[in-house]
Each structure stands twice: as structure tokens, then as C-alpha cells.
Amino acid sequence: MQRFDDIAARRVAMIIEQYVEARKRHFGYVSTDQAARAVQRVLKPGISAHELDDMVAALAVKNGLAVVFDRGARGSVGGAEADLDRKDQTMRAPAETTDVAGAADAILGSHRENASLSMKAAIALLRERTGTKRSDADLEGLLAKKATVLGVHFSRDN
């Protein structure tokens, strides 16, 4: 017969696994504070906060996720619980905006007939039109994909 402690530990492990999988699909990182609150909503584990953080971190690292150890970092929320599904903009990868993609299409579309456009010139035009702060490598990748689809070839000029 299984002991009560073994069953409870397995339930905590399953809840943590579900939490980490959900964060993996939507965010790419795990917060120990949010994980603890998610586990405590379902059940009251008989383990210490440190052990719970270690379990969350171990599973998150195993799944290739970043871990934010933020337990106790948040101040009082006035008695109301913060939403577990909130999106922390500083932790998310930059999303592709239609402005940058649309501007890339417009730039490449206007230079489709003549091959007088270099990659550096296209990046400069894209930065000028959109004001994007993305790296040159990101913009090169975007422009290369768009150029392949549109059949545009860049000149070799620097």
C-alpha cells in the first residue's frame, strides 16, 4: 500500500508538470512565484517553499525554459491575487509586427525589377520607415525570407 506522503508528492509533481507545460506553450519561461500560487490553488503541499522552487526549476530546465526566481519579490497586491495568465512583456521574445513585415514587402516590391538594392540599403530603408530597434541579423533574416518569396535578388554592393 502506498503511503499518503508518496501520493501527495506525486500529485504536486503532476501539477508542477502541467504548469511547466502550459508555460512552455505560451511564454517560454517559468516564474517560481506564479508556480507556487498555481500549485497552492489546487492543493496545499506539505513541502517547503524552497523545495517547491527546486522542483519547478528542475522541471523547467529539463524542458529548456528559463526560470525566474521571484518568490517574495512582489509587494502586496491589496488582498487580491494577481492574474496568473498575465504576459510579462520584458520576458517575451519580440513578436513580428505587421509594420515591419509590411514595410519589408513594400521595399522589396518596389525594387523587384532592378537589382540595385543591397541588403544594407534595404535594412537602412526598413529602419527609416519603421523605426524598429531590431538587430541587423533579425532584419537580414526577415528580408531574406521576403526576398525569396518575392523573387528579389540583392546587389553585391556594400
Secondary structure, DSSP 4 states (H G I P E B T S, - for coil): ---HHHHHHHHHHHHHHHHHHHHHHHTSEEEHHHHHHHHHHH---SS-HHHHHHHHHHHHHHTT-EEE--TTTS---TTSPPPTT---GGGSPPPPPHHHHHHHHHHHHHTSS-----HHHHHHHHHHHH-----HHHHHHHHHHHHHHHT----S--
